[in-house]
Amino acid sequence: MPNTLRLLALSSRTAAILIAPEGANYTLSQPLAWRCTSVGTADSRSGETETVSLFLESLEPDTEYTLTTTLGDLTFQTLPCAGLCDITSFGADPAADDNAAAIQLAIDSTPEGGTLFVPPGRFVTRPVFLRSNMTLYLPEGAQLAAPGDREGWPILPAQDETGRNISTWEGLPEASFAAVITAVNCDNLTITGRGVVDGGGDRGDWWQWPKETRDGARRPRTLFLAHSRNVILSGVTVCNSPSWTVHPFFCNQLTAAALFIQNPPDSPNTDGLNPESCCDITLTAIAFSVGDDCIAVKAGKRGPGQSDHLAPTRRLSVTHCQMARGHGAVVLGSEMSGEITDVEIAHCEFDGTDRGLRIKTRRGRGGRVSSVVMSDIVMTGVGTPLAVNAFYFCDADGHDHWVQNRAPAVVDETTPVVKDITVKRVRAEGVMLAAAAILGLPEAHVTGVTIDDFQVSYNPDAKAEVPLMADNVKPTRHAGLIAEFAQVTGEVTLIPGMQELAKC
C-alpha cells in the first residue's frame, strides 16, 4: 500500500482525513506531524496524530484549507452552511431532566442545508428525530445522553402506514423503542464533531432483558438510521448502547469515518455498527471496543412465512479500523437471508476479539454470502482468526435435529450459500483455538475459499474450546486449518521462529 492522504468526510465545520503511511493499519508506528492553515487568513493549527485518523473541527464554513504533512499536502474546502441553530436558543439546558422537546424544536427550526449545534455540556434527552438536508454538530465537550427511565419513551412500529418496514429486531420486523438519535427518511444527513452520544444502556434496566420484549417493544439502539441516502457520520463517540449501537437499515451511500464506538465488555448484544440491507457503505478509521460483535453485517432473516422484508447488503468497505475487543471483528450474518456480497476488509487491526472474520448462517436462512476479501490484517490474541459456520445454533430451534444433522438435507430456497471468500496477507499472533475453522453444509459446501500468505503464532496458555458455535464440534487449541464440507485452496503457515508453539 503506498502512502495515503485522503479526505474521508467533510461538513461545513469538520473534516475527517486519512493519513496512512505505507504499511499502516490504524495505529501509526510513530506520531506524524501535521499543520492545517486557512488559505488567505491567519487561521492555523498543528499537532501530531498517533493513528491514521485525523479529525479537524471548529472550521469555518465555505472556506479553503490546506493540510501539510510529510506524506504531502491536501487542499479542501468546507461546505457552506445555510444557518446555525443552537439548541440552547430553543430552551435546552444541561440542568434539565429531559431536553427532547427543546432539541426537537431546534431540529424542526434548522433551515435546509443548515446546522443544529449542540454546545459543550451534557444534555439529557429522550429520543429526537432528525430531518433531511441538515447537519448535527457536536463539538468536543458536547454530549447528548439518554436518561435511564424509559417512561414515555417513543416506540417505532414494525411497519409504517404504507406497510414499509421501519423497525427490526435480529432480522425480523418488530416494534422497538426509538434510538436516542433516530433518523428515518433522512437524505443528505451529516452527524459530526468530537462530541458524545450516550445511549444510557448503563442506566435503567436495558441490559437486564436482552432477548425480551417489554411494554410492547424491543430495546433501542443509540443511533438508528432507516431508509436514508447520502449519510455521513464522522468524529463522534457513540457509547453505552442499550442494544446495537449504530444501526443503518435500508440505507444507501453511507460513510462512517473517525468514530469511536464504545460499550462495556459485559453489555449484552451491544454490537458496534450493524449495516442491514444497505448498499455502498464505507467504514474507515473507526475504533471499536464493545460487548458483542464490532461490525455485524445483516440482510434480514427469513421467518416462518416471511420473506417480503428481505433485501441485500452489497458493496461494503471496512478499512483502517481497530477492533480492540468484541466477539467478532467483522461478522457476516447470521441474519443474511437477503444476501451479503462484495465485502472488502483491509488494513485493519483486530486485538482480543474472539474471532476475526466470522461468517455464520444455518439451514432455513436461504440467501448467500459471497465475494468477500480480507487482506492486510494484523490480529493479536484472537481466538479463531477465520470462522465460517453453516451450522450456527441461533434461535429457539437452533439445536433441533433438522438444523444440526450432518446428513445432507434437501436443497431449496431456504438453503444458505457461502462461496468465494479470499483471505490474504494476514498475520495473527497469539491464536488460541484454530487459525481457521470452516464448516459447510453437506448439501451445500462452502466453496471458493482461497488462503494466501496467512501466518499465525499460538498463545501457549490457551485452553481448548470449540472454535465454532455449532453442535458436535470438538474443542481444540493451537489448530491450523479445520475444514469440513468445504473447498479450500491454500494453507495456514507459522510465523517464522514460532515452530515450537505448533503442537496441539
Solvent accessible surface area in square Angstrom, and as a share of the most:
residue,aa,sasa,rsa
1,M,69,0.31
2,P,101,0.63
3,N,89,0.46
4,T,27,0.16
5,L,38,0.19
6,R,109,0.40
7,L,57,0.28
8,L,26,0.13
9,A,6,0.04
10,L,30,0.15
11,S,3,0.02
12,S,7,0.04
13,R,40,0.15
14,T,1,0.01
15,A,0,0.00
16,A,0,0.00
17,I,0,0.00
18,L,1,0.00
19,I,0,0.00
20,A,0,0.00
21,P,37,0.23
22,E,122,0.55
23,G,58,0.55
24,A,13,0.10
25,N,19,0.10
26,Y,10,0.04
27,T,68,0.40
28,L,16,0.08
29,S,122,0.78
30,Q,133,0.59
31,P,70,0.44
32,L,15,0.08
33,A,56,0.43
34,W,31,0.11
35,R,122,0.45
36,C,1,0.01
37,T,48,0.28
38,S,5,0.03
39,V,77,0.44
40,G,82,0.79
41,T,82,0.48
42,A,105,0.81
43,D,51,0.26
44,S,56,0.36
45,R,64,0.23
46,S,63,0.41
47,G,29,0.28
48,E,121,0.54
49,T,11,0.06
50,E,116,0.52
51,T,36,0.21
52,V,0,0.00
53,S,13,0.09
54,L,11,0.05
55,F,23,0.09
56,L,6,0.03
57,E,28,0.12
58,S,72,0.46
59,L,4,0.02
60,E,103,0.46
61,P,37,0.23
62,D,81,0.42
63,T,28,0.16
64,E,70,0.31
65,Y,2,0.01
66,T,30,0.18
67,L,0,0.00
68,T,64,0.37
69,T,14,0.08
70,T,119,0.69
71,L,38,0.19
72,G,31,0.30
73,D,94,0.49
74,L,34,0.17
75,T,76,0.44
76,F,12,0.05
77,Q,88,0.39
78,T,2,0.01
79,L,84,0.42
80,P,93,0.58
81,C,34,0.20
82,A,66,0.51
83,G,25,0.24
84,L,88,0.44
85,C,17,0.10
86,D,37,0.19
87,I,0,0.00
88,T,59,0.35
89,S,90,0.58
90,F,57,0.24
91,G,54,0.52
92,A,6,0.05
93,D,65,0.33
94,P,70,0.44
95,A,90,0.70
96,A,36,0.28
97,D,128,0.66
98,D,58,0.30
99,N,4,0.02
100,A,17,0.13
101,A,85,0.66
102,A,17,0.13
103,I,2,0.01
104,Q,46,0.20
105,L,98,0.49
106,A,0,0.00
107,I,0,0.00
108,D,81,0.42
109,S,51,0.33
110,T,2,0.01
111,P,52,0.33
112,E,125,0.56
113,G,41,0.39
114,G,1,0.01
115,T,2,0.01
116,L,0,0.00
117,F,41,0.17
118,V,0,0.00
119,P,22,0.14
120,P,86,0.54
121,G,25,0.24
122,R,94,0.34
123,F,2,0.01
124,V,34,0.20
125,T,0,0.00
126,R,42,0.16
127,P,9,0.06
128,V,1,0.00
129,F,72,0.30
130,L,10,0.05
131,R,85,0.31
132,S,35,0.22
133,N,45,0.23
134,M,5,0.02
135,T,19,0.11
136,L,1,0.00
137,Y,8,0.03
138,L,0,0.00
139,P,13,0.08
140,E,123,0.55
141,G,46,0.45
142,A,0,0.00
143,Q,53,0.23
144,L,1,0.00
145,A,0,0.00
146,A,1,0.01
147,P,19,0.12
148,G,21,0.20
149,D,80,0.41
150,R,50,0.18
151,E,132,0.59
152,G,69,0.67
153,W,13,0.05
154,P,47,0.30
155,I,74,0.38
156,L,18,0.09
157,P,67,0.42
158,A,22,0.17
159,Q,75,0.33
160,D,32,0.17
161,E,165,0.74
162,T,108,0.63
163,G,48,0.47
164,R,86,0.32
165,N,21,0.11
166,I,11,0.05
167,S,2,0.01
168,T,4,0.02
169,W,12,0.04
170,E,34,0.15
171,G,1,0.01
172,L,35,0.17
173,P,22,0.14
174,E,51,0.23
175,A,30,0.23
176,S,4,0.03
177,F,7,0.03
178,A,0,0.00
179,A,2,0.01
180,V,1,0.01
181,I,1,0.01
182,T,0,0.00
183,A,0,0.00
184,V,37,0.21
185,N,76,0.39
186,C,1,0.01
187,D,57,0.29
188,N,72,0.37
189,L,1,0.01
190,T,16,0.09
191,I,1,0.01
192,T,1,0.00
193,G,0,0.00
194,R,62,0.23
195,G,0,0.00
196,V,34,0.20
197,V,2,0.01
198,D,8,0.04
199,G,2,0.02
200,G,0,0.00
201,G,2,0.02
202,D,75,0.39
203,R,66,0.24
204,G,53,0.51
205,D,34,0.18
206,W,1,0.00
207,W,54,0.19
208,Q,130,0.58
209,W,0,0.00
210,P,38,0.24
211,K,112,0.47
212,E,84,0.38
213,T,69,0.40
214,R,76,0.28
215,D,101,0.52
216,G,55,0.53
217,A,0,0.00
218,R,40,0.15
219,R,1,0.00
220,P,0,0.00
221,R,9,0.03
222,T,0,0.00
223,L,5,0.02
224,F,6,0.03
225,L,0,0.00
226,A,0,0.00
227,H,36,0.16
228,S,4,0.02
229,R,115,0.42
230,N,70,0.36
231,V,1,0.01
232,I,37,0.19
233,L,0,0.00
234,S,3,0.02
235,G,0,0.00
236,V,1,0.00
237,T,22,0.13
238,V,0,0.00
239,C,19,0.11
240,N,27,0.14
241,S,0,0.00
242,P,1,0.01
243,S,0,0.00
244,W,14,0.05
245,T,0,0.00
246,V,0,0.00
247,H,0,0.00
248,P,0,0.00
249,F,8,0.03
250,F,56,0.23
251,C,0,0.00
252,N,44,0.23
253,Q,89,0.40
254,L,1,0.01
255,T,35,0.21
256,A,0,0.00
257,A,0,0.00
258,A,3,0.02
259,L,1,0.01
260,F,63,0.26
261,I,0,0.00
262,Q,82,0.37
263,N,7,0.03
264,P,41,0.26
265,P,83,0.52
266,D,122,0.63
267,S,1,0.01
268,P,34,0.21
269,N,33,0.17
270,T,0,0.00
271,D,7,0.04
272,G,0,0.00
273,L,0,0.00
274,N,0,0.00
275,P,0,0.00
276,E,2,0.01
277,S,6,0.04
278,C,0,0.00
279,C,25,0.15
280,D,53,0.28
281,I,1,0.01
282,T,54,0.31
283,L,0,0.00
284,T,1,0.01
285,A,1,0.00
286,I,0,0.00
287,A,11,0.09
288,F,2,0.01
289,S,26,0.17
290,V,1,0.01
291,G,7,0.06
292,D,18,0.09
293,D,4,0.02
294,C,0,0.00
295,I,0,0.00
296,A,0,0.00
297,V,0,0.00
298,K,11,0.05
299,A,0,0.00
300,G,2,0.02
301,K,16,0.07
302,R,60,0.22
303,G,9,0.08
304,P,132,0.83
305,G,92,0.89
306,Q,69,0.31
307,S,61,0.39
308,D,139,0.72
309,H,12,0.05
310,L,37,0.18
311,A,21,0.16
312,P,34,0.21
313,T,0,0.00
314,R,91,0.33
315,R,119,0.43
316,L,3,0.01
317,S,27,0.17
318,V,0,0.00
319,T,17,0.10
320,H,8,0.04
321,C,0,0.00
322,Q,46,0.20
323,M,0,0.00
324,A,40,0.31
325,R,75,0.27
326,G,6,0.06
327,H,77,0.34
328,G,0,0.00
329,A,0,0.00
330,V,0,0.00
331,V,0,0.00
332,L,0,0.00
333,G,0,0.00
334,S,4,0.03
335,E,14,0.06
336,M,0,0.00
337,S,7,0.04
338,G,13,0.12
339,E,27,0.12
340,I,0,0.00
341,T,7,0.04
342,D,68,0.35
343,V,4,0.02
344,E,77,0.35
345,I,0,0.00
346,A,6,0.04
347,H,31,0.14
348,C,0,0.00
349,E,30,0.13
350,F,1,0.01
351,D,69,0.36
352,G,39,0.37
353,T,1,0.01
354,D,68,0.35
355,R,26,0.10
356,G,0,0.00
357,L,0,0.00
358,R,14,0.05
359,I,1,0.00
360,K,14,0.06
361,T,0,0.00
362,R,10,0.04
363,R,13,0.05
364,G,20,0.19
365,R,8,0.03
366,G,0,0.00
367,G,21,0.20
368,R,81,0.30
369,V,0,0.00
370,S,1,0.01
371,S,49,0.31
372,V,0,0.00
373,V,55,0.32
374,M,0,0.00
375,S,10,0.06
376,D,34,0.18
377,I,1,0.01
378,V,60,0.35
379,M,0,0.00
380,T,68,0.39
381,G,23,0.23
382,V,0,0.00
383,G,5,0.05
384,T,2,0.01
385,P,0,0.00
386,L,0,0.00
387,A,1,0.00
388,V,1,0.01
389,N,7,0.03
390,A,4,0.03
391,F,0,0.00
392,Y,28,0.11
393,F,54,0.22
394,C,21,0.12
395,D,68,0.35
396,A,116,0.90
397,D,45,0.23
398,G,0,0.00
399,H,110,0.49
400,D,62,0.32
401,H,137,0.61
402,W,127,0.44
403,V,0,0.00
404,Q,8,0.04
405,N,48,0.25
406,R,56,0.21
407,A,50,0.39
408,P,99,0.62
409,A,44,0.34
410,V,128,0.74
411,V,93,0.53
412,D,70,0.36
413,E,125,0.56
414,T,41,0.24
415,T,15,0.09
416,P,4,0.02
417,V,59,0.34
418,V,8,0.04
419,K,69,0.29
420,D,66,0.34
421,I,0,0.00
422,T,34,0.20
423,V,0,0.00
424,K,60,0.26
425,R,116,0.42
426,V,3,0.02
427,R,96,0.35
428,A,0,0.00
429,E,62,0.28
430,G,17,0.17
431,V,0,0.00
432,M,59,0.26
433,L,19,0.09
434,A,0,0.00
435,A,0,0.00
436,A,0,0.00
437,A,0,0.00
438,I,2,0.01
439,L,7,0.03
440,G,0,0.00
441,L,1,0.01
442,P,19,0.12
443,E,30,0.13
444,A,25,0.19
445,H,89,0.40
446,V,2,0.01
447,T,51,0.29
448,G,26,0.25
449,V,1,0.01
450,T,54,0.31
451,I,7,0.04
452,D,81,0.42
453,D,75,0.39
454,F,1,0.00
455,Q,48,0.21
456,V,1,0.01
457,S,6,0.04
458,Y,12,0.05
459,N,44,0.23
460,P,81,0.51
461,D,114,0.59
462,A,9,0.07
463,K,158,0.67
464,A,53,0.41
465,E,104,0.47
466,V,62,0.36
467,P,3,0.02
468,L,9,0.04
469,M,70,0.31
470,A,7,0.06
471,D,37,0.19
472,N,127,0.65
473,V,30,0.17
474,K,171,0.72
475,P,84,0.53
476,T,25,0.14
477,R,66,0.24
478,H,8,0.04
479,A,11,0.09
480,G,31,0.30
481,L,64,0.32
482,I,70,0.36
483,A,49,0.38
484,E,85,0.38
485,F,50,0.21
486,A,26,0.20
487,Q,105,0.47
488,V,38,0.22
489,T,89,0.51
490,G,40,0.39
491,E,118,0.53
492,V,27,0.16
493,T,59,0.34
494,L,45,0.22
495,I,5,0.02
496,P,99,0.62
497,G,54,0.52
498,M,60,0.27
499,Q,112,0.50
500,E,117,0.53
501,L,41,0.20
502,A,42,0.33
503,K,166,0.70
504,C,113,0.68
